[in-house]
Amino acid sequence: MFAKLLFYYFLTNLWVISTAAPLTPIKGPQTLSSTVLFEFPKGTWLENLVIRQTDGNALVTVLSAPEVLLISTTNEFRPITVATFPDAIGCLGIVELGHDVFYIVAGNWTAATGTSTLGSYSIWEIDLRNRGPKFAKTTKIVDLPGSGFLNGMTVLNPVAGILLVADSLNSAVWSVNVHTRDVAVAINDTSMAPMQYGTLPALGINGLHLLGSELYYDNTDKATLNKIPVDLNTGKATGPAVTLLQSTVTEIFPDDFTIDFEGNIWMTADLWGQLDLIPGAASTASTNASSKEDKSNTGWTAAKFGTKQEDLRRGSLYITTNGGPINYIYSNWTAGGALLRIDTVDLVL
């Protein structure tokens, strides 16, 4: 039952966009509600998250401050500041490479202006092994002086300790070996390039995730979802990039995404405060989206499925929000950043 439900996601309206057809509404919209687990003060930008394997809680990066927080997925405790990072404005991508060992991107991107300080980005380790969340050990792994705007991150090779990091300005993916501290540009492709839309910041490749030997990534400015085959030892491309989904920023605004066990992609659309489902990532892509009118929980930035037994029963998807990215320019937020939960099995087909 759950496997079938993962092909559908509704909030208030369902739409389909494909590579061959224009936007078409589907009759009979249904509703799934979101539960706010914790809402922060207005102006707090929650950027990315991982679900900690040890306890099923969310380790969340903050873009409006150089912080990583542990947020309970069951409201058992208030958010805990796990780590802070000097000489950085905020934090972005995060992964769990080994058991209770996490890596994050820290750097200087200013939300109010949408500008990045070139070369300000670094990769840090957060070690929670045999430690309480208030006593995490943090270690800088490496600076990336050639970076433009480091964003999403994924694990390429857990044995060798190699990460891949999206560079939203430089049309590139960096490889970082956390053991040797070697850094290189693994991929540079035009499908990753940013564009410019008026006052909006230039954002090319944003989220990226590995599925088998294929790297899936979206491009915010181009409103695309793409994949490219990669070498699992170097991260370098072994073939051409393929565009799975081509849309427009007026319909979707891709941020990060997660891939479920059937290969379906759940993509957060930051600017519009919606979640888009792209069934069958390895086949023809389509997407559905929620209403863009709800301002109570807007600016959806990343999503991950829960791992607790109750999460599996509910099909719980945890989502970070920022309160609306444009609101940072004018300081007129309607909501603060929040951690939400959506139970996907509540959908009645």
N, C-alpha and C positions, 0 to 999 in steps of 0.2 A: 504493500500500500504506500509506504513512505517513498519507495523508489519512483512510483508513478507520480506522486505529488511533487517531487522535485522538478518536474517538467513545467510547473506552473507557479507563478507568484502574482498575487493581486493585492493592491491596497484599496484603490477605489475604481480604477479603470485599467483595462488590459488593452495593450496595443501590440502590434506585430510589425517589426521592421526586418526586412530581409535584404539580401544583396541583389535581389531581382525585382522587388515589388515596393511600391510606395507605402507610406504609413496607412494602415487600415485598422479601424476599430473592430473588436470582436464583441458580439452581442452578449448580454447577460453578465455585466461586471459583478464581481464578488469582492468581499472585504476581509482582510486580515488585519488585526490590530497589533500595535507595538506596545510593549511594556517598557516604561522608563525605569531603569534600575538605579541610575543616579544621574542627576543633572547638576552641572557645575555653574558657577556664576557666568553671566553674560560676558563674552569676550574670551572664553576658554575654548581653545581649538583642540579637540581630540583628533589625532591624525591616523594612527594605525594601531593594530592590536594583534596579539597572539593569545590563544587559550593555553594557559600553563598546564602541562601534562600532569604535574604533581597534584594539583588540587582543582583543576577545572575553572579557575578564576582567570580574569582577563588582565594581561600585562599590556598597558596602553601607553603610547607615546603622545606627548603634548607638543604641538607646534607653536603655541603661543607662549611657551616657557620651556627652558631646557630640562624637562622632567620626564621620568617614566613612573607611572602609577600602577599599583595593583588594585583592581576594582573587583569586589565580590560579585559573582553572577547569581548569588542567592540572597543578597542583602544581609549577610552575616556580619559585616564590618564596614566601616567607612573607608573610603579610598586611602591608601597608604602610599606615600612618596618613597619609591624604592631607590631612585638614583637621580642625581642632578649632574649637569655637565658644564664645566667652566668654558668661557669664551664662545658660547653658543647661544643663539636666540631660541632655538627649538629643536625638537626631535621628530624624525620621520619614520622610515621603514624599520621593522623589527622582525626578527626570526628567532626561533629556538633551534639551535644547531645540535646540541647534545642535551641530555637530561638536566634541566634547570640551568643551562648555560645559554644566554641570549646575546644577540648582537643588534646594535641599533645604529642609525644614522643620526648624527648631530651636525648642526650648521646654522647658517644665518640666512633665513628667508623671512622677509618682512611682510606680514599679511596685509597691513594697511596700504602698502604701495605695490605689492606683488613683485617685489624685486629681490634678487638673490645676490649675496656677496660672493663673487667668484672665488673659488679656491678655499672657502671657509669650512669645508665639510670634512668630517672624520668618522671613522668606525670605532665604536666602543664595545667592550665586552661587559656584560652584567652576569656575575656568577652568584647564583643563589643556592648552590649545593651546600647542604647541611647548615644553612643560614636562614634566619628569619628575614622577612622582606625588608625590615628596617636596617638590616646589617649586610646588605648586598656588597660584594666586592666589585668595584668598577675599574676597568683598565682600558686605556686608549690603545687601540690596535695599530691604527695608521691614519695619517693625514692624506688627503687627496687634493694637492694643490692645483691640479689641472681640472678639477670638477667645476661644473657650471651650476647645477641645482640637483643634488642627489635626492632621490625620492623613494620609490618602492624598493624592496629587497627580497631575495629568495635564496634558498640553499641550492647550489649546483651539485656539490659533492661533499656529503657529510663526513666521509672517511678522511678525505684530504683536507677538509676544512675550508672549502672554497665557496664563497658567496658571490651572487650577481646583484649589482646595484644599478637601478635605472638613473640616467642623467637626463632630466627633463629639458634642459637647455642645449646640451651638446649632442643630441640625437644618438645617444650611445648607451651601452651597457658596460659597466666596469666589472672586472673580476677581482676579488680580494681574497687572498689566502690568509686566514687568521692565524695560521701556525707559522708560516714563513714571513708574513707581512709583505708579500709580493703583491703589487698592484699593476693592472694593465687594462687597456681598453679591449674588451673581448669582441664587441660588435659595434659597428657604426653603420646605420642604415637609414635611408631616407624615410622609411615608414615610421621612424622614431622621431622625426624632426618636428619642432614646434611651429606654430603659426602665430599671427597676432590679430586679435579681435578687439579693436578699439582700446578701451582702458583695461581690459582683462589681461592678466599676466600671461606670458608665453609659456605654454606647457605642452611638451611633446609626450614622449613615453612617460607613463606614470606608474601603474601597477604592473608587476610581472610575476609569473609563477611557472614552475617547471612541471610538466606532465610527461613522464617517460623521458625521451630525449628531445622533446620539443618545448621551446620556451614560448609561453603565451604572454602577450603584453597588450595593453591598450594605449591609445594616444588621445589625450584630452582634447587638444585643439582640432584634430582631424576627426574626432568622434568615431574612431575605428577600434576594432579588436583584430589582433594579428597573431601569427605564430611563425616561428622559424626553427629549423632543426639545429641543434648545437652539439658540440663535442662535450661529453660529460667530464672530461678532465681539464679542459681549458676554457669552456664557455664560448669558444669561437663558432661562428656559423658554419654549418656543413652543407647548406643549401640556401635557396632564396626565401625571402619572407613572403608569406601568403596573407592577404587580408580576408578575414572571415566575416567581418561585419563593417559596413560603411553606412554611417548615419550622418546627422548634423548636430551641432552643439545646441540648436534650438529644441531638439528632441531628447538627446541624452548628453551627459557631460561626464565622461568616464573618469573615475578616480581609481581606487583600488578594487580588487575583486577576489573571490575565492572560488575554488573548483571542488565540486562534490564528488562522491565516489562513482557517479555515473558519467562524469565528464561534463556536467552542466556548469555553466559559469554564472555566478551571482555577482553582479557589478553594481557598486555604489555610484550614483550620479550626483556628485557633490553640489553643483550649482542649483540643481532642481530639487534636491531633497527627495530622491526616489531611489528605488532599487530595481535594477533591470536583470531579467533572467535570460540567458542565452543557452537554450537546450542543445546538447550534443556538441561540445566544443570541437570535436574532431570531424564534424560534418557541417552541412549548411547551417549558418547561424541565423537566429532571429531573436528578438528581444521584446520583453513587455515591461511596462513602466507604471509607476503610481502617479497619482495626481500631483501637480506642481503647485497646488493652491494651499496646502497645509503648511503653515508657518510655525507650528508648535514644536516640531522636531525637524529642522531643516539642515541642509549641509551634510549629507551622508558621505563619510570619507572612507570607510573600510568595513569589511564583514568577515566573520569567521564562524564556523559551526562549533557548537559546544561539544564537550567530550564526556560529560557525566552521564550516568545511566538515564536520568530524567531528561537530559538534553537530547539523547538519542530517541527516547520515546516521543518527545514533542517535536523533534526536528528543529531544535532551537538554533537560530542564527543570531549572533551578537553583532551589533553595529555601533560604530563610533560616529559622532556628529560634531560639527563645529559651530552650529548656530547660524550658518549662512555665510559663505565667503565674501560676498559683496558687502555685507554689513560691517566688515572690518574696516572698510574704507570710510564709512560714514558714522561708525559707532552707534548704529541704531538697531541692535539685535532685538529680535522678538523672543529668543530663547538662548540659553547657554548651551555649550557643548554637553553631550550626554552619551551614556552607554545605554543602548536599547536592546530588547530581545523580541524577536518575532518567532512564533511557533508555526512552522510551515505545515505541520500536519493538521492544523485547524481548518484547512481548506476542504470544503465538501464539494466533490466533483459530481 
